[in-house]
């Protein structure tokens, strides 16, 4: 349900209360923690949800994700918005959205430019507030319609702020996807839709269900072994952007080589027959590929690791 309320003088304080533990957890990493969205503009009517952008240097993304996870935030990946890592708020906390952005993130530039334009121009902010109230009344049960109804206004402000036409076109596309991301982040952690939006979920579930598969963690990744042999690693992508899965292959190496040649940004051959696949919520790894690779990788690990385990047991006996 779309609810827009009058500006609340307590919103800055609410942001500050949320900012403090994040700042402490990210000491030495956070370049800034920005209050963005409509609750960051004095006098502007808004949905009563605090939005925070945490800015870090690109090389520090992975470490920042680990620290936020330790604080209770659940990493959701980029949710289709490159260079913007989304998190679900810790259980029991005030409703808010937290996004982790490298300093060169287009999404960050978008948020800051729009916020600052509204802060500078009271009339513009008033116009935006009136638009949101009309849209909330018209699309009270249609978040997608509400967000799409704001898009022309938002891109108009950003165009006047100097954003290039190509950037504006990209923002329009992304803005129409934001509704799905906010719905996902607002749902409880055990909600079926929220689970479905994690492109690694099906792969992890299938791996865990394999015979003698043992799940563990290694370097911020979920690992899977058969006996003592690892056959799969799944986790966030490079610098915490997107996702990746690593399979140890044999028979499918030729297929992997072809994919690495045709899609080098998505597939990469490593040492020891390990193949890395990169993907996102919007562009998941095809099930036809991962199911075949998973079965092959597990079979080889089970045969090798299982045989060694049996020999070890016989020696102990």
Protein Blocks (a to p, Z undefined) as FASTA:
>chain_A
ZZdddddfklmmmmmmmmmmmmmmmgokambdcdedjklpghiacddbdcddddddfklm
mmmmmmmmmnopacebjnopahiacddddehiacdddddddfklmklmmmmmmmmmmmmm
mmlmmmmmmmmmmmmmmmmmlmklmmmmmmmmmmmmmmmnopafklmmmmmmmmmmmmmm
mmmmmpcfklfklmmmpmklmmmmmmmmpghiacddeehiacddehjacfbdcdddehhi
ajddddddfklmmmmmmmmmmmmmlgccdehhiacddddfklccdfklmmmmmmmmmmmm
mmmmmmmmmmmmmmmZZ
